[in-house]
């Protein structure tokens, strides 16, 4: 069975009950569904991060991910720009130190 390379986009958003967080998650879900045909959301993950003040903070996050039809290496520049746009949208919508956006190469069985 041949494998085909795809670029996966993952966005880790804080899981807070405030409208801005829920609205951004819904907006990203809609964006990924229209742009790439669908997405998955894993809600309520627990993790830790080191704040800028040097304190370890326990945090709940939602993971939103989608697989694009694009190969990672051959479309790297466009994927970089798209990640920057996602990061900018998150920064505008939320008051967070950082939002983690990950792009990685995965392989689908055809």
Rosetta constraint file for C-alpha pairs under 8 A:
AtomPair CA 1 CA 109 HARMONIC 6.38 0.50
AtomPair CA 1 CA 110 HARMONIC 6.32 0.50
AtomPair CA 2 CA 109 HARMONIC 6.03 0.50
AtomPair CA 2 CA 110 HARMONIC 5.71 0.50
AtomPair CA 3 CA 107 HARMONIC 5.76 0.50
AtomPair CA 3 CA 108 HARMONIC 5.39 0.50
AtomPair CA 3 CA 109 HARMONIC 4.60 0.50
AtomPair CA 3 CA 110 HARMONIC 5.81 0.50
AtomPair CA 4 CA 107 HARMONIC 5.32 0.50
AtomPair CA 4 CA 108 HARMONIC 5.29 0.50
AtomPair CA 4 CA 109 HARMONIC 6.55 0.50
AtomPair CA 4 CA 110 HARMONIC 6.79 0.50
AtomPair CA 5 CA 70 HARMONIC 7.59 0.50
AtomPair CA 5 CA 71 HARMONIC 5.28 0.50
AtomPair CA 5 CA 72 HARMONIC 7.21 0.50
AtomPair CA 5 CA 105 HARMONIC 6.66 0.50
AtomPair CA 5 CA 106 HARMONIC 5.78 0.50
AtomPair CA 5 CA 107 HARMONIC 4.50 0.50
AtomPair CA 5 CA 108 HARMONIC 6.48 0.50
AtomPair CA 6 CA 67 HARMONIC 6.47 0.50
AtomPair CA 6 CA 68 HARMONIC 5.99 0.50
AtomPair CA 6 CA 69 HARMONIC 5.85 0.50
AtomPair CA 6 CA 70 HARMONIC 5.33 0.50
AtomPair CA 6 CA 71 HARMONIC 4.63 0.50
AtomPair CA 6 CA 72 HARMONIC 6.10 0.50
AtomPair CA 6 CA 105 HARMONIC 5.83 0.50
AtomPair CA 6 CA 106 HARMONIC 5.38 0.50
AtomPair CA 6 CA 107 HARMONIC 5.89 0.50
AtomPair CA 6 CA 108 HARMONIC 7.12 0.50
AtomPair CA 7 CA 67 HARMONIC 5.89 0.50
AtomPair CA 7 CA 68 HARMONIC 5.41 0.50
AtomPair CA 7 CA 69 HARMONIC 7.17 0.50
AtomPair CA 7 CA 70 HARMONIC 5.83 0.50
AtomPair CA 7 CA 71 HARMONIC 5.59 0.50
AtomPair CA 7 CA 72 HARMONIC 4.75 0.50
AtomPair CA 7 CA 103 HARMONIC 6.61 0.50
AtomPair CA 7 CA 104 HARMONIC 5.65 0.50
AtomPair CA 7 CA 105 HARMONIC 4.77 0.50
AtomPair CA 7 CA 106 HARMONIC 6.16 0.50
AtomPair CA 8 CA 65 HARMONIC 6.98 0.50
AtomPair CA 8 CA 66 HARMONIC 5.71 0.50
AtomPair CA 8 CA 67 HARMONIC 4.35 0.50
AtomPair CA 8 CA 68 HARMONIC 6.06 0.50
AtomPair CA 8 CA 102 HARMONIC 7.95 0.50
AtomPair CA 8 CA 103 HARMONIC 5.61 0.50
AtomPair CA 8 CA 104 HARMONIC 5.31 0.50
AtomPair CA 8 CA 105 HARMONIC 6.17 0.50
AtomPair CA 8 CA 106 HARMONIC 6.56 0.50
AtomPair CA 9 CA 65 HARMONIC 5.46 0.50
AtomPair CA 9 CA 66 HARMONIC 5.46 0.50
AtomPair CA 9 CA 67 HARMONIC 6.38 0.50
AtomPair CA 9 CA 68 HARMONIC 7.59 0.50
AtomPair CA 9 CA 101 HARMONIC 7.22 0.50
AtomPair CA 9 CA 102 HARMONIC 5.74 0.50
AtomPair CA 9 CA 103 HARMONIC 4.73 0.50
AtomPair CA 9 CA 104 HARMONIC 6.79 0.50
AtomPair CA 10 CA 63 HARMONIC 6.77 0.50
AtomPair CA 10 CA 64 HARMONIC 5.69 0.50
AtomPair CA 10 CA 65 HARMONIC 4.32 0.50
AtomPair CA 10 CA 66 HARMONIC 6.77 0.50
AtomPair CA 10 CA 101 HARMONIC 5.69 0.50
AtomPair CA 10 CA 102 HARMONIC 4.95 0.50
AtomPair CA 10 CA 103 HARMONIC 6.43 0.50
AtomPair CA 11 CA 63 HARMONIC 5.77 0.50
AtomPair CA 11 CA 64 HARMONIC 5.18 0.50
AtomPair CA 11 CA 65 HARMONIC 6.30 0.50
AtomPair CA 11 CA 99 HARMONIC 7.57 0.50
AtomPair CA 11 CA 100 HARMONIC 5.99 0.50
AtomPair CA 11 CA 101 HARMONIC 4.59 0.50
AtomPair CA 11 CA 102 HARMONIC 6.41 0.50
AtomPair CA 12 CA 61 HARMONIC 6.17 0.50
AtomPair CA 12 CA 62 HARMONIC 5.76 0.50
AtomPair CA 12 CA 63 HARMONIC 4.72 0.50
AtomPair CA 12 CA 64 HARMONIC 6.52 0.50
AtomPair CA 12 CA 99 HARMONIC 6.43 0.50
AtomPair CA 12 CA 100 HARMONIC 5.32 0.50
AtomPair CA 12 CA 101 HARMONIC 6.45 0.50
AtomPair CA 13 CA 21 HARMONIC 7.64 0.50
AtomPair CA 13 CA 25 HARMONIC 7.44 0.50
AtomPair CA 13 CA 61 HARMONIC 5.32 0.50
AtomPair CA 13 CA 62 HARMONIC 5.26 0.50
AtomPair CA 13 CA 63 HARMONIC 6.52 0.50
AtomPair CA 13 CA 64 HARMONIC 7.93 0.50
AtomPair CA 13 CA 99 HARMONIC 6.32 0.50
AtomPair CA 13 CA 100 HARMONIC 7.41 0.50
AtomPair CA 14 CA 21 HARMONIC 7.25 0.50
AtomPair CA 14 CA 59 HARMONIC 7.13 0.50
AtomPair CA 14 CA 60 HARMONIC 5.96 0.50
AtomPair CA 14 CA 61 HARMONIC 4.26 0.50
AtomPair CA 14 CA 62 HARMONIC 6.22 0.50
AtomPair CA 15 CA 21 HARMONIC 7.18 0.50
AtomPair CA 15 CA 43 HARMONIC 7.62 0.50
AtomPair CA 15 CA 44 HARMONIC 6.56 0.50
AtomPair CA 15 CA 59 HARMONIC 7.96 0.50
AtomPair CA 15 CA 60 HARMONIC 5.29 0.50
AtomPair CA 15 CA 61 HARMONIC 4.55 0.50
AtomPair CA 15 CA 62 HARMONIC 5.64 0.50
AtomPair CA 16 CA 21 HARMONIC 6.30 0.50
AtomPair CA 16 CA 22 HARMONIC 7.65 0.50
AtomPair CA 16 CA 60 HARMONIC 7.76 0.50
AtomPair CA 17 CA 21 HARMONIC 7.18 0.50
AtomPair CA 17 CA 22 HARMONIC 7.13 0.50
AtomPair CA 18 CA 22 HARMONIC 6.62 0.50
AtomPair CA 19 CA 23 HARMONIC 5.83 0.50
AtomPair CA 20 CA 24 HARMONIC 6.09 0.50
AtomPair CA 20 CA 93 HARMONIC 6.44 0.50
AtomPair CA 20 CA 94 HARMONIC 6.59 0.50
AtomPair CA 21 CA 25 HARMONIC 6.25 0.50
AtomPair CA 21 CA 93 HARMONIC 7.82 0.50
AtomPair CA 21 CA 94 HARMONIC 6.90 0.50
AtomPair CA 22 CA 26 HARMONIC 6.20 0.50
AtomPair CA 23 CA 27 HARMONIC 6.09 0.50
AtomPair CA 24 CA 28 HARMONIC 6.12 0.50
AtomPair CA 24 CA 90 HARMONIC 7.22 0.50
AtomPair CA 24 CA 93 HARMONIC 6.96 0.50
AtomPair CA 25 CA 29 HARMONIC 6.12 0.50
AtomPair CA 25 CA 64 HARMONIC 7.91 0.50
AtomPair CA 26 CA 30 HARMONIC 6.17 0.50
AtomPair CA 27 CA 31 HARMONIC 6.07 0.50
AtomPair CA 28 CA 32 HARMONIC 6.02 0.50
AtomPair CA 29 CA 33 HARMONIC 6.07 0.50
AtomPair CA 29 CA 38 HARMONIC 7.90 0.50
AtomPair CA 29 CA 39 HARMONIC 6.52 0.50
AtomPair CA 29 CA 40 HARMONIC 7.99 0.50
AtomPair CA 29 CA 64 HARMONIC 7.38 0.50
AtomPair CA 30 CA 34 HARMONIC 6.19 0.50
AtomPair CA 31 CA 35 HARMONIC 5.88 0.50
AtomPair CA 32 CA 36 HARMONIC 5.46 0.50
AtomPair CA 32 CA 37 HARMONIC 6.93 0.50
AtomPair CA 32 CA 38 HARMONIC 5.92 0.50
AtomPair CA 32 CA 39 HARMONIC 5.95 0.50
AtomPair CA 32 CA 66 HARMONIC 6.56 0.50
AtomPair CA 33 CA 37 HARMONIC 4.70 0.50
AtomPair CA 33 CA 38 HARMONIC 3.80 0.50
AtomPair CA 33 CA 39 HARMONIC 5.82 0.50
AtomPair CA 34 CA 38 HARMONIC 6.99 0.50
AtomPair CA 36 CA 66 HARMONIC 7.18 0.50
AtomPair CA 36 CA 67 HARMONIC 7.04 0.50
AtomPair CA 36 CA 68 HARMONIC 5.60 0.50
AtomPair CA 36 CA 69 HARMONIC 7.18 0.50
AtomPair CA 38 CA 66 HARMONIC 6.64 0.50
AtomPair CA 39 CA 64 HARMONIC 7.00 0.50
AtomPair CA 39 CA 65 HARMONIC 5.63 0.50
AtomPair CA 39 CA 66 HARMONIC 4.53 0.50
AtomPair CA 39 CA 67 HARMONIC 7.49 0.50
AtomPair CA 40 CA 64 HARMONIC 5.74 0.50
AtomPair CA 40 CA 65 HARMONIC 5.46 0.50
AtomPair CA 40 CA 66 HARMONIC 6.49 0.50
AtomPair CA 41 CA 62 HARMONIC 6.84 0.50
AtomPair CA 41 CA 63 HARMONIC 5.61 0.50
AtomPair CA 41 CA 64 HARMONIC 4.43 0.50
AtomPair CA 41 CA 65 HARMONIC 6.55 0.50
AtomPair CA 42 CA 62 HARMONIC 5.69 0.50
AtomPair CA 42 CA 63 HARMONIC 5.04 0.50
AtomPair CA 42 CA 64 HARMONIC 6.43 0.50
AtomPair CA 43 CA 61 HARMONIC 6.86 0.50
AtomPair CA 43 CA 62 HARMONIC 4.45 0.50
AtomPair CA 43 CA 63 HARMONIC 6.42 0.50
AtomPair CA 44 CA 60 HARMONIC 5.73 0.50
AtomPair CA 44 CA 61 HARMONIC 5.66 0.50
AtomPair CA 44 CA 62 HARMONIC 5.63 0.50
AtomPair CA 45 CA 60 HARMONIC 5.44 0.50
AtomPair CA 45 CA 61 HARMONIC 5.16 0.50
AtomPair CA 45 CA 62 HARMONIC 6.08 0.50
AtomPair CA 45 CA 63 HARMONIC 7.54 0.50
AtomPair CA 46 CA 58 HARMONIC 7.31 0.50
AtomPair CA 46 CA 59 HARMONIC 5.84 0.50
AtomPair CA 46 CA 60 HARMONIC 4.51 0.50
AtomPair CA 46 CA 61 HARMONIC 6.27 0.50
AtomPair CA 47 CA 58 HARMONIC 5.85 0.50
AtomPair CA 47 CA 59 HARMONIC 5.34 0.50
AtomPair CA 47 CA 60 HARMONIC 6.23 0.50
AtomPair CA 47 CA 61 HARMONIC 7.44 0.50
AtomPair CA 48 CA 56 HARMONIC 6.48 0.50
AtomPair CA 48 CA 57 HARMONIC 5.45 0.50
AtomPair CA 48 CA 58 HARMONIC 4.46 0.50
AtomPair CA 48 CA 59 HARMONIC 5.64 0.50
AtomPair CA 49 CA 56 HARMONIC 5.62 0.50
AtomPair CA 49 CA 57 HARMONIC 5.46 0.50
AtomPair CA 49 CA 58 HARMONIC 6.76 0.50
AtomPair CA 49 CA 59 HARMONIC 7.43 0.50
AtomPair CA 50 CA 54 HARMONIC 5.84 0.50
AtomPair CA 50 CA 55 HARMONIC 5.58 0.50
AtomPair CA 50 CA 56 HARMONIC 4.52 0.50
AtomPair CA 50 CA 57 HARMONIC 6.23 0.50
AtomPair CA 51 CA 55 HARMONIC 5.30 0.50
AtomPair CA 51 CA 56 HARMONIC 6.23 0.50
AtomPair CA 51 CA 57 HARMONIC 6.75 0.50
AtomPair CA 51 CA 97 HARMONIC 7.74 0.50
AtomPair CA 52 CA 97 HARMONIC 7.66 0.50
AtomPair CA 70 CA 74 HARMONIC 7.82 0.50
AtomPair CA 70 CA 75 HARMONIC 6.52 0.50
AtomPair CA 71 CA 75 HARMONIC 6.14 0.50
AtomPair CA 71 CA 105 HARMONIC 7.42 0.50
AtomPair CA 72 CA 76 HARMONIC 5.64 0.50
AtomPair CA 72 CA 79 HARMONIC 7.70 0.50
AtomPair CA 72 CA 104 HARMONIC 7.07 0.50
AtomPair CA 72 CA 105 HARMONIC 5.50 0.50
AtomPair CA 75 CA 79 HARMONIC 6.19 0.50
AtomPair CA 76 CA 80 HARMONIC 6.04 0.50
AtomPair CA 77 CA 81 HARMONIC 6.38 0.50
AtomPair CA 78 CA 82 HARMONIC 6.20 0.50
AtomPair CA 79 CA 83 HARMONIC 6.10 0.50
AtomPair CA 79 CA 103 HARMONIC 7.80 0.50
AtomPair CA 80 CA 84 HARMONIC 6.28 0.50
AtomPair CA 81 CA 85 HARMONIC 6.29 0.50
AtomPair CA 82 CA 86 HARMONIC 6.28 0.50
AtomPair CA 83 CA 87 HARMONIC 6.12 0.50
AtomPair CA 83 CA 101 HARMONIC 6.82 0.50
AtomPair CA 83 CA 103 HARMONIC 7.79 0.50
AtomPair CA 84 CA 88 HARMONIC 6.04 0.50
AtomPair CA 85 CA 89 HARMONIC 6.16 0.50
AtomPair CA 86 CA 90 HARMONIC 6.21 0.50
AtomPair CA 86 CA 101 HARMONIC 7.84 0.50
AtomPair CA 87 CA 91 HARMONIC 6.12 0.50
AtomPair CA 87 CA 99 HARMONIC 6.93 0.50
AtomPair CA 87 CA 101 HARMONIC 7.05 0.50
AtomPair CA 88 CA 92 HARMONIC 6.16 0.50
AtomPair CA 89 CA 93 HARMONIC 6.20 0.50
AtomPair CA 90 CA 94 HARMONIC 5.90 0.50
AtomPair CA 90 CA 99 HARMONIC 7.01 0.50
AtomPair CA 91 CA 95 HARMONIC 6.84 0.50
AtomPair CA 91 CA 96 HARMONIC 7.14 0.50
AtomPair CA 91 CA 98 HARMONIC 7.85 0.50
AtomPair CA 91 CA 99 HARMONIC 7.67 0.50
